[in-house]
Amino acid sequence: MVSASAGPIADGDRVGLCLDVDGTIHRHGSIFVESLAVLPYASDLPIEGRERELLTEALGTVAAYAGQDQSRRRWLGALRVCDVFDRVGLGSVAAHVLVRLIRYRAKRASGAPATGETEGYRDMQRRILDQYGAFLEGRRRDRTERAFEQVASSHLRAEPSIRETLAALTAAADIDVVLVTDVPTHIARPYAGLVGADVSAVGTDFETVEGRFTGDYTFIKKGAEVERMRAERGWDYVLAAGDSANDLPMAAAADLFVAVAGRGNVGDDLPSDYRTIEASEIRPGKLPSGTDAIRVPPATSLADVLETTFGALGIETN
């Protein structure tokens, strides 16, 4: 319920909660990378020849960014082993192993110092989306969406604490939860269903003509998307959360931003004129006046911070 205390959110207000995915609510991993990696082994989508090469190239691009050529060679070798498993009827085993490896490496990377190479990260994003677009070209949207639904249901996971916290918050007040992500929308939507029954998703949009992908895409502009949804959905207050410089436009469009520590380094990139506090400074029922952003350290639960923050804003879940 909405508290009668003098919080910024009043009874009857409609609230937008805009959450980045990779590195934020999916803190130690990437649903994009995980989905692409297991797609050949966990779905009925036909992937052969050059199409398989394009997927492999995209995954190799991510591996090279994370660990240079040595890492890329290791991942390509792992994928070749998984292809062998798949040919002898052990595709499901290959998929489980790949997802575990990706999450393990992502967790290790999350604990390492952030590089702050924003431009390099964005260049990597563009290259992998270009390669993925080439893979999608000519494919039927409905079959592709169904394939990613199969992947999500069998191999992706949403953090239980996030699911529980969002369920409690949406039961207590009129909160509209949206995943706002660089990930292609048709991959993010099945994951949103794992996060919560009423959670929606907006991401990078891949064009279709007559039900088939063209391979062209429009990279999401997160700030503009938040502003659009605020107007269209009638949000009176917006809280956003993210981990990278790509999420800073959401910070500018929101009333309050939660900066999640990780490889994205967003906490150090917040504007100098923001009043930024640490998550530990939030007190029950009270948020320091004029707060623009909250920093969440690596070892701190985002679910706990969201619950505490909304409590300080006037929404009680108990």
C-alpha angles and dihedrals in degrees: 000000000000111000122236089228120109096269121149090250114071131199109281095024118136111224130203116209109192115190130186113220117208109061094004115060091359087048103170104038146017123260088201095055093040092050095048092045096054099033094097091050104036105042141053093238110127109239118175143151115340091009090060090047091054092053090048091050091052092052090045089055091056092046092050091051092050098045112000125242096324091059091045092053091049093051093047088051091051091051091051089053090050090051088056090051090050093052091057093049099265098112093127091055090050091051094051092048092049094051091049091050092049093050092046093052092044092052091051091048091049090059094051123088113276115251096212090216094145097162092049090051092050091048089053090050092053093048095050091046090050090051092046090048090055088052092051097047110121096004121131111253095217094053092045093049090049090051092054090047087057090049093049095048094050106032114015123080137193120217107261093220091055092049092049095046094048091047090052093047095049090048090053099048146001097281121160109204117204129174107222106192147156087229115104109272093235089059096041095052097065089048090051087059089059091051094052143331094247098036115119131194139215122186145140106334120225113203123241130193119194091348097309130103116248094198092242119118143184114225110228119254099211099194093050090045092054091048091049093051092045089058098039097042097039098239115181093189133020129202117184132186132196145146107217143052087261086070097054093091086060089054090055092049097045131075091229132015128203110208109205115206117235142097091321094072092209094148091066092046097056113122113270092234093059117107098231125184134182119253089243090063094066111106126199109278095358136085116186109261116264095015111165101175142015123210117219114201120222095257095047121098113243089207091058092048092051092050093047093044095050089047089055089048091055105268116118120193097192 
